């Protein structure tokens, strides 16, 4: 019962401080993503990390579009390496704060794919939003099993700051 009470309290706090998007806003978002895993037949930790920067524009109060770029590093069972990557995406806010994202990913080593993700924006102040989320990437021309699911944290800097009263 105590855990349910704590989760309910955190959910209420999250709803009060969730991100509210208004139209005609620009958002600049640095982000970091990581996943790590082990394989029984191979010793060691395998991983993928990404660091990027996105620029988004809100067309309506629920719909945003943008471009992103950055780099990633990885080590899997077959090889390890780095990629420069970029792409375009759209983000749709289902309810206040909760959003889904889809887009295309173009990487320097000719591994292009699609992205799907979900995140929840938490307003720190009128200009800054912290967004934890999860992203899944599926590659079209994969050499080995390179599809992945990653935990992500993004920091959104909103400009111009427009408070929406509800």
C-alpha positions in Angstrom: 0.0 0.0 0.0 2.9 2.3 0.8 4.4 1.9 -2.7 1.0 2.6 -4.4 0.7 5.8 -2.3 4.2 6.9 -3.3 3.5 6.2 -7.0 0.2 8.1 -6.8 1.9 11.1 -5.2 4.7 11.1 -7.9 2.1 10.8 -10.6 0.2 13.8 -9.2 3.5 15.9 -9.0 4.3 14.8 -12.6 1.0 16.0 -13.9 1.2 19.4 -12.2 4.8 20.0 -13.6 4.4 18.3 -17.0 5.4 20.2 -20.2 2.7 22.2 -22.0 3.5 23.0 -25.6 2.1 26.0 -27.3 2.3 26.7 -31.0 5.1 28.8 -32.6 7.8 27.8 -30.1 11.3 26.7 -30.9 13.0 24.1 -28.7 16.7 23.2 -28.7 17.3 19.9 -27.1 20.6 18.2 -26.2 20.2 14.6 -25.3 22.1 11.5 -24.2 21.0 7.9 -24.7 22.5 4.6 -23.5 21.8 0.9 -23.5 24.1 -1.9 -22.2 23.8 -5.6 -22.2 25.7 -8.9 -21.8 25.7 -12.1 -23.8 26.3 -15.4 -22.2 28.5 -16.7 -25.0 30.7 -13.6 -25.2 32.6 -12.1 -22.2 32.2 -8.4 -21.5 29.7 -5.6 -21.6 28.2 -4.6 -24.9 26.8 -1.1 -25.3 25.5 1.7 -27.5 25.5 5.4 -26.5 24.4 8.5 -28.4 24.9 12.2 -27.9 22.9 14.6 -30.0 21.3 17.9 -30.5 17.8 18.5 -31.9 16.0 21.7 -33.1 12.2 21.5 -33.0 9.4 23.8 -33.9 5.8 23.5 -32.6 3.3 23.8 -35.5 0.3 23.4 -33.1 -0.1 22.8 -29.4 0.3 19.1 -29.9 2.5 18.6 -33.0 6.2 19.4 -33.4 8.7 18.7 -36.1 12.4 18.9 -36.1 15.9 17.8 -37.1 18.5 16.2 -35.0 22.2 15.3 -35.3 25.0 13.8 -33.3 27.2 10.8 -32.9 27.0 7.4 -31.5 29.5 4.8 -30.3 28.8 1.1 -30.0 30.4 -2.3 -29.2 28.5 -5.4 -30.0 29.4 -9.1 -30.4 30.9 -8.6 -33.9 32.6 -5.1 -33.9 32.9 -1.7 -32.3 32.8 1.7 -33.8 31.5 5.2 -34.1 28.9 6.9 -36.3 27.9 10.4 -37.2 24.1 10.5 -37.5 21.3 12.8 -38.3 17.6 12.8 -39.3 14.2 14.3 -39.2 11.4 13.5 -36.8 7.9 14.5 -35.7 6.6 14.5 -32.1 3.0 14.3 -31.1 1.8 15.1 -27.6 -0.9 12.6 -26.5 -1.7 14.4 -23.3 0.1 17.2 -21.4 3.7 16.1 -21.1 3.4 12.6 -22.7 4.6 12.4 -26.3 5.4 9.9 -29.0 8.1 10.4 -31.6 8.8 8.9 -35.0 11.4 9.7 -37.5 14.2 8.6 -39.8 17.9 8.1 -38.9 20.7 8.5 -41.3 24.1 7.3 -40.2 27.6 7.7 -41.7 28.2 4.0 -42.2 25.2 3.6 -44.5 22.9 2.2 -41.8 19.7 4.0 -42.2 16.6 3.3 -40.1 13.5 4.5 -38.4 13.0 5.7 -34.9 10.0 5.3 -32.6 9.9 6.5 -29.0 7.9 7.8 -26.1 8.8 10.4 -23.5 7.4 12.5 -20.8 8.4 16.2 -20.4 8.7 17.6 -16.9 8.8 21.4 -16.7 11.7 22.6 -14.5 10.9 26.3 -15.1 9.1 28.1 -18.0 12.2 27.8 -20.2 13.6 24.4 -19.4 12.0 20.9 -19.7 13.6 17.6 -18.7 12.4 14.7 -20.7 13.1 11.0 -19.8 12.1 8.6 -22.5 12.7 5.4 -24.4 13.6 5.1 -28.1 13.6 2.1 -30.4 15.7 2.1 -33.7 15.2 -0.4 -36.5 17.8 -0.4 -39.2 16.8 -1.3 -42.8 20.2 -2.8 -44.0 21.6 -4.3 -40.8 24.8 -6.5 -41.0 24.1 -8.1 -37.6 21.4 -7.6 -35.1 21.8 -3.9 -34.6 18.2 -2.9 -33.7 18.1 -1.4 -30.2 16.0 0.0 -27.4 17.6 2.8 -25.4 16.9 4.8 -22.3 17.2 8.6 -23.0 17.3 11.8 -21.2 16.8 15.2 -23.0 16.9 18.8 -21.8 14.6 21.1 -23.8 15.3 24.8 -23.9 12.1 26.6 -25.0 12.1 29.9 -26.9 10.1 32.1 -26.8 8.8 31.4 -23.4 5.0 31.6 -23.4 3.1 30.6 -20.4 -0.2 29.0 -21.2 -2.8 29.3 -18.5 -5.4 26.6 -18.2 
